[in-house]
């Protein structure tokens, strides 16, 4: 950001146009506004990244246990009809 400000200052010093001072102030305000937005978005990006990493950890943990859970479902589905037949005979 500082290099852009220096560039704008240099351009306005170079040009001796009437009203250049107010135009320079407008550009400096815009540059400051954009710097604030960048800071805000960087903060939001950090929060989103942190939440994404937490959710990735949960996903990885679920994938680790999904094979065992699938196997348990298979055994349950296989034994359920036997359990029902024994109970109601």
Backbone bond lengths (Angstrom), bond angles and torsions (degrees), N, CA, C in turn:
res aa  C-N    CA-C-N  psi(-1)  N-CA   C-N-CA  omega(-1)  CA-C   N-CA-C  phi
1 X - - - 1.449 - - 1.529 111.60 -
2 X 1.309 117.42 -37.86 1.459 119.72 -176.70 1.522 111.27 -64.64
3 X 1.321 117.01 -36.31 1.462 119.29 -179.00 1.524 110.52 -66.28
4 X 1.341 117.79 -35.30 1.459 120.55 177.42 1.518 110.69 -67.23
5 X 1.336 116.46 -39.42 1.465 119.39 177.82 1.524 110.34 -62.97
6 X 1.321 116.50 -41.86 1.463 119.74 178.69 1.521 110.59 -62.65
7 X 1.320 116.57 -40.38 1.458 121.02 179.37 1.520 110.61 -62.93
8 X 1.349 116.25 -44.92 1.461 119.16 178.99 1.530 110.43 -63.41
9 X 1.325 117.06 -43.32 1.462 120.31 179.17 1.519 110.61 -59.92
10 X 1.296 116.61 -42.56 1.452 120.65 -179.31 1.520 110.48 -64.03
11 X 1.344 116.87 -43.04 1.469 120.42 179.98 1.523 111.54 -63.59
12 X 1.321 117.31 -38.88 1.456 119.61 -178.37 1.525 111.68 -75.57
13 X 1.307 117.21 -31.84 1.458 119.01 175.93 1.523 110.17 -69.35
14 X 1.309 114.90 -35.09 1.459 120.79 -179.06 1.526 110.40 -67.73
15 X 1.299 116.89 -43.28 1.468 121.86 -179.04 1.522 109.38 -90.90
16 X 1.292 116.01 128.56 1.472 120.60 178.79 1.532 108.86 -103.98
17 X 1.340 115.02 56.27 1.461 120.80 -177.89 1.526 108.79 -88.52
18 X 1.326 115.02 142.78 1.459 119.54 176.97 1.526 108.87 -65.86
19 X 1.296 117.62 131.76 1.459 122.14 -179.53 1.516 113.55 87.24
20 X 1.300 117.57 6.39 1.459 120.18 -179.33 1.525 110.94 -65.49
21 X 1.309 117.25 -30.82 1.458 120.77 179.98 1.527 110.18 -62.76
22 X 1.325 117.37 -45.60 1.466 119.67 -179.55 1.526 110.49 -69.87
23 X 1.311 117.23 -35.81 1.455 120.78 177.73 1.527 109.87 -65.26
24 X 1.303 116.40 -40.08 1.467 120.95 177.86 1.519 110.20 -63.00
25 X 1.312 116.65 -41.81 1.466 120.35 179.21 1.535 110.72 -63.53
26 X 1.329 116.43 -39.61 1.462 119.73 177.95 1.524 111.00 -62.38
27 X 1.321 116.24 -44.56 1.462 119.48 179.24 1.523 111.50 -66.01
28 X 1.310 117.61 -37.81 1.471 120.03 177.65 1.518 110.81 -64.96
29 X 1.322 117.81 -38.45 1.465 121.27 176.72 1.533 110.30 -63.56
30 X 1.346 115.79 -42.97 1.463 119.12 178.91 1.524 111.04 -63.97
31 X 1.313 116.59 -42.28 1.464 120.32 179.36 1.519 110.25 -62.57
32 X 1.337 117.26 -42.36 1.467 120.76 178.21 1.533 110.88 -64.59
33 X 1.336 116.41 -40.37 1.465 120.82 178.35 1.524 110.73 -62.41
34 X 1.331 116.45 -43.74 1.463 120.31 178.62 1.525 111.04 -65.74
35 X 1.317 117.44 -36.48 1.464 120.49 178.04 1.529 110.27 -64.16
36 X 1.336 116.92 -39.51 1.467 120.44 177.40 1.525 111.22 -65.29
37 X 1.339 116.14 -40.94 1.464 119.35 178.82 1.520 110.98 -64.92
38 X 1.320 116.76 -40.31 1.462 120.50 178.50 1.517 110.22 -61.95
39 X 1.323 116.70 -43.25 1.462 120.72 178.88 1.525 110.50 -62.60
40 X 1.331 116.88 -42.91 1.468 121.65 179.24 1.528 110.37 -62.41
41 X 1.340 116.60 -46.98 1.461 120.27 -177.82 1.525 111.87 -68.35
42 X 1.324 117.39 -32.96 1.463 119.47 175.86 1.525 110.66 -64.65
43 X 1.330 116.53 -39.20 1.464 120.51 176.70 1.516 111.55 -64.04
44 X 1.341 116.30 -44.55 1.457 120.15 178.79 1.526 110.66 -64.42
45 X 1.326 116.12 -38.56 1.463 120.54 179.30 1.525 110.53 -62.42
46 X 1.326 117.03 -39.42 1.465 120.97 179.17 1.532 110.53 -65.16
47 X 1.333 116.60 -42.27 1.471 120.30 178.78 1.530 111.02 -64.25
48 X 1.313 116.60 -44.34 1.465 121.04 -179.39 1.520 110.03 -64.41
49 X 1.316 116.23 -41.32 1.464 120.45 179.37 1.524 111.08 -63.42
50 X 1.318 116.73 -40.97 1.462 121.36 178.86 1.532 110.77 -62.70
51 X 1.332 116.71 -44.84 1.467 121.18 178.75 1.528 110.90 -65.53
52 X 1.332 116.81 -38.98 1.465 120.45 179.36 1.527 110.94 -63.67
53 X 1.328 117.11 -40.46 1.468 120.04 178.84 1.522 111.06 -65.43
54 X 1.336 116.30 -37.38 1.465 120.16 177.83 1.529 110.08 -64.35
55 X 1.328 116.58 -44.31 1.458 120.72 179.81 1.530 111.49 -67.90
56 X 1.319 117.17 -35.22 1.473 119.96 176.21 1.535 110.37 -62.87
57 X 1.334 116.44 -38.35 1.458 120.36 177.04 1.517 111.71 -62.68
58 X 1.339 116.37 -42.80 1.462 120.33 177.09 1.525 110.91 -63.07
59 X 1.324 116.32 -42.05 1.465 120.35 178.98 1.527 110.96 -62.55
60 X 1.329 116.07 -45.21 1.466 119.80 -179.67 1.521 111.31 -62.61
61 X 1.332 116.06 -40.02 1.461 120.09 178.20 1.527 110.82 -64.84
62 X 1.323 116.72 -41.55 1.471 120.47 178.49 1.525 110.87 -64.44
63 X 1.326 116.98 -38.61 1.463 119.86 178.84 1.519 111.04 -66.65
64 X 1.333 116.40 -33.59 1.467 120.37 178.34 1.524 111.14 -61.81
65 X 1.328 116.26 -38.94 1.459 120.80 -175.21 1.523 113.08 -95.48
66 X 1.310 118.08 -3.67 1.467 119.62 -174.90 1.527 112.10 -67.92
67 X 1.314 118.19 -33.26 1.464 120.57 179.02 1.513 111.82 -64.33
68 X 1.321 116.24 -43.14 1.464 121.09 179.29 1.523 110.03 -66.52
69 X 1.308 116.55 -41.05 1.457 119.80 179.17 1.525 110.64 -64.42
70 X 1.326 117.36 -41.90 1.461 120.99 178.11 1.513 111.60 -61.78
71 X 1.336 115.78 -39.69 1.458 120.64 178.19 1.533 110.24 -65.09
72 X 1.322 117.30 -41.14 1.465 121.27 178.52 1.521 110.72 -63.29
73 X 1.305 118.22 -38.76 1.464 121.66 178.35 1.515 110.21 -64.10
74 X 1.331 116.36 -40.47 1.467 119.91 178.86 1.528 110.51 -61.84
75 X 1.345 117.12 -46.53 1.467 120.14 -179.86 1.522 111.35 -65.13
76 X 1.329 116.34 -39.35 1.460 119.56 178.91 1.530 110.69 -64.80
77 X 1.312 116.23 -44.77 1.456 120.22 -179.52 1.531 110.78 -64.55
78 X 1.321 116.78 -34.33 1.455 120.91 -179.96 1.533 110.98 -73.05
79 X 1.329 117.44 -37.20 1.465 120.23 -175.72 1.524 112.97 -88.29
80 X 1.292 119.07 -17.26 1.466 121.43 -176.64 1.529 112.62 -61.65
81 X 1.323 120.12 -47.80 1.478 118.34 178.77 1.524 112.02 -60.77
82 X 1.314 118.96 -36.63 1.460 122.35 177.88 1.509 109.81 -63.63
83 X 1.335 117.48 -42.48 1.455 122.13 179.49 1.533 110.58 -63.21
84 X 1.298 117.88 -43.08 1.462 121.90 -179.71 1.542 110.16 -65.66
85 X 1.327 117.47 -43.36 1.471 120.88 -179.07 1.530 111.03 -64.83
86 X 1.305 119.28 -39.36 1.460 122.62 -179.60 1.527 111.40 -69.99
87 X 1.282 116.94 -35.19 1.453 121.15 -174.28 1.519 111.83 -73.70
88 X 1.297 117.87 -36.26 1.461 120.26 -173.71 1.534 113.28 -101.53
89 X 1.276 120.01 13.66 1.480 121.54 178.14 1.494 111.22 -89.59
